[in-house]
Amino acid sequence: MAVRIRWTPIAVEDLTSVHDFIAAESRRYARIVIGEIRRRVRSIHEFPLAGRVVPEFDLESIRQVPAHNYRIIYRVHGENVDILGVVHGARDLESLWERDDRPLEQDESAQ
């Protein structure tokens, strides 16, 4: 079941922040981590339901896959998958979502 992947603007910001944070210490490791995140997102394209349900939200449509120390949070809806965020595994996901006013429902601004 191949789906269309769309990155939300805030998820793109997350990816940039991850890169910049890691690159401050090691540009090489930043490329490795970002490459792994992108590979994991490509795997979602073919197998969108393979990720596990995000326990903090307990919604069947909100799933995650790991990449290094990060969680790629995404929403499955029909033939589309929206990447909602790339979050370090140690972060308090619920607080982050609330603080940043990140949507869990379908967001038409996803690209």
N, C-alpha and C positions, 0 to 999 in steps of 0.2 A: 504494500500500500504506500506508494510514493506520494508525498505531500509537498506543498509549497512552503518554504521557510521564509518567514518575514521577521526582521529584527526591529524591535521597538526602539525609539530614539534613546530611551534610558538604558537599554541593554547595550547599545553601541557605546554610550558613555561609560558603562561599566567595563567593557572590553578595553577601551582606551585607558581607563584608570588602572586596570590590572597591568597592562603593558607598561605604562609610565612608572608605576610603583616598582615593578620588578626590574625594569631597565635602569633605574637609578643605581642598582647594585650590579646588575649583569645584563647587558643587552642580549647576549647569547641565550641566557636562560629565559629571558622575556620572549624571545622568538620561539623557543621550545614550548613554553606554556601556551602562548597564543596559538601556535600551530596545533597543539593537542586540543584546545578548545574548539577550534574550527573543524578539526576532524570529527570530534564528537557531535558537533552540530550537523555535519554532513551525514553522520550515521542516523540521526533523527529523521532525516529526509526519507529514508527507506523503512525505518522501523519506529514510527512515532510513539507507539504504545509500549516500547521496550523499557523506557525510563520508568522509575518507580514514582508513585504518587507522593507529592510533597507532604510529609506528615503534619507540618504546621498549618496547612490549609485544608487537608483532607477533602480535596475535590478531585474527582476522577479525571478531569480535564487538565489539571495543573500537575505537571510532572517534572522530574529532574534527572540529569545524568551527571556523573562526576567527571572532572578533568583536573588532574593534579590535586591541589587543595581547594578547588573551586566547585561550586554547584551551578550547573546551567539549568535555569528554571524556565520552563516553557509551557504554553497552553496549546492543547490540541482542540481544534474545532473544524469539523468537516474535513476538507482537503487542505486545510491550512494549519501551520504551526507558527505561533508567534513566540519568539525568544523574548522573555520578559526580563531576564536579568542574568548576570554572571556574578556570583556572590561567593566570597571566601567562606569556607565551611565553618569557620569559627564565629561568623557574624550571627547576631540574633535576627533571623529572617523576618519574623513578624514585626519587630520594631522598625527594621529598615523599610519594610513595605509601607507601614503606617506613616513613618516620618517623611518618606519621599512621595507619598500619595500614589503609589504604584497600583495600577488597576489589575484585578484578577479577571474581570469580565472582558469581553471582546472590546478591543480598542481599535477604532478605525484608522488611527494615525500610524499603526504598524506598517513598516515598509518591507 
